[in-house]
Amino acid sequence: MLKGDSTFTMLIVAAILALGVGYYVPKAFVARPSEQAKSDAASSIVTGAAKAAPAKPEWAASAPGRVEPSAGEVRIGAQLPGRIAEVLVAANDKVEAGDLMVRLEDDELLPRLHAAATEVAVRKRERDSADAAGRPAQDRRAAEDALSNAERQLAQTRDDQDRVSKLRRNGSGSDADVDKAREATNKARDRLASAREGLRKALAAENLPPPTRPEAALTAARAELSLAEAALEKTRIRAASAGTVLQVNAKAGESVAPSPEAPLLVMGDLSSLRVRAEFEERDVGKLRVGQAAVVRSDAFPGRDFEGKVTFLAQSLGPSRLGQRGPRKPTDVDVLEVLIELSGNPPLLPGMRVDVFMRGDATARSGAKQTVVETGDGSQRTN
């Protein structure tokens, strides 16, 4: 009887074990692949997100800036009070060094110039009638005559260039005539420099006697003539260098006076552009000459313009980009930095931009993703 009960008990235990094995073992094998699949799916999602959205580069420093011509803006004003007689240029005109842009009225100066020229002619006849005392005195006379002739020739070539330029603007002249007049003016300027050097050598000669009374009178008359020509030239507002006229604030008939805050014209060389940025004092240690930079403008969203630092100021100073009115005690000094832009970006002088300085690691990782504007308006990736 006991043997039958133990056999029955063993059968019950075996059945229970079989049911447990049949229930838990398949569940365990099914659960493992599902958890592994979830893990793989999560890993793929993270990897895909990393590929789709790479980490943004960390900039070493950033600051606001303003676009300007490569050599800066040249503000040209009047050298003496007067009334504007002619405005010979307009915005976007290209000019060369020495081109006349604005002419003031000169009615009061021309009589003075003619009187001085007449006095020089009279004094020269008086001097020529007297013999020079020795070879050094003769060399001095020749050098003084050469200098006077060079000054008159330069004034004449300038007048001819102004006349030809005006004719071209009115449609009666040609670019070839203007180029020829410019070349003549440049040659006259070179002759003047050579004549001044010759006079300096003649005055430094040994055993040079003092000038006679006729020679002194002629020298004084020529000085008056030079002053009259210089005063007349101040009524001619010319281009100091080649470039493009950016602004014209002059109109014929207006009265003007010398004022650095009210220029008559603003010009600059647009063959290349740069950005003048102002960095805070805490970023000074992160900046260096030759450092790569990226410039961004709200006018061109999503586009980066590459540049390089070419200048760091040696001291901090007040901000000139955002300052309005008198300086306040709470204003913070900044460091001025110049960034030369690569290529020919479509930015315009005066635009406000944001400048981001690359660190060494950022420059190596982000160099392949930089977009640079080319001269034909297309883009290339560095």
Secondary structure, 3 states (H helix, E strand, C coil): CHHHHHHHHHHHHHHHHHHHHHHHHHHHHHHHHHHHHHHHHHHHHHHHHHHHCCCCCCCCEEEEEEEEECCCCEEECCCCCEEEEEECCCCCCEECCCCEEEEECCCCHHHHHHHHHHHHHHHHHHHHCCCCCCHHHHHHHHHHHHHHHHHHHHHHHHHHHHHHHHHHHCCCCCHHHHHHHHHHHHHHHHHHHHHHHHHHHHHCCCCCCCCCHHHHHHHHHHHHHHHHHHHHHCCEEECCCCEEEEEECCCCCCEECCCCCCCCEEEECCCCEEEEEEEEHHHHHHCCCCCEEEEECCCCCCCCEEEEEEEECCCCECCCCCCCCCCCCCCCCEEEEEEEECCCCCCCCCCEEEEEECCHHHHHHHHHHCEEECCCCCEEEC
